[in-house]
């Protein structure tokens, strides 16, 4: 699904910038898959008492939490400031 979204002309893949709302839309499939994985891992870890998988699901949730500001506010930081 994400590859189809990236291949559409709305992505402006031939230019440096993508449309503002579309960068959120093209990441929604990744969010859905990741949230599903986190939910399933956490559910099974709770059911079986597996501390390792509970930690992995927490780490995945933290990773998604850190990536969310990048998706939402990347355009507010001018190019070249962070490099």
N, C-alpha and C positions, 0 to 999 in steps of 0.2 A: 504494500500500500504506500509506504513512504517513497519508494523508488518511483512510483507512478506520479506522486505529488511533486517530486523533484524534477521530473522530466517535462512537466507541463510548462507552457510558455509564461504562465503567471509568475514563475519563480525568478524570471529575469536572470537566468544563469549565464547569459552572455554579457552581463554588466556587473559592476562591483557591488552594488547594493540590491537587496531584495525588498519587495514591498513590506511595509511595517506589519500589517496583520498576518501576512502569509508566512513569516518566519515562525510564528506560533503555530499556525495550522499544520505546517509540514513536520513539526515535532510532536504533534498529538499522537500519532501511531507509536512512537517510541515511548511516550509517557504511558500509554495504555498497556503496552507489553511489559514495561518495567513495573508498573503498579500491580499488574497481575502476578508477576513473578514474586514481588515482595509479599503480596498477600498470601500466595500459596506457600512460600517458604516459611513465613511467620506462623501460619496456621498449622503446618505440619510440625514445625519445631515446638510449638506449644503443646500439640497433641502428644508428641513422643518425648518431650523433655530434652530435646537436643539443643544444647547451649551454643554449639558451633554454628548451626544454621540460623539460630536466633541472632547471633552476632552478625552473620553475613547479611541477613535481611535488614538489620539496622544500618549496616555499612552501605548497602544499596540505597536505602532511603536517604541517608546523609548525602550520598553522591548525587542523587536526583535533586535534593534540596540545594546543593551548591551550584548545580547547573541551571536551575530555574532562573536566577538573576541574570545569567549570561543571555538566556533566550529573551527575557523580557526587557532588559535595559542595556543591551550591547550598543545600541545606536546612540545612546546619550554620551558615551565616551568617544571623543574624536580619535580618528585613526592616527596611529603613531604615538599616542600617549603612553600606552602600556609596553611598547617594544623598545 
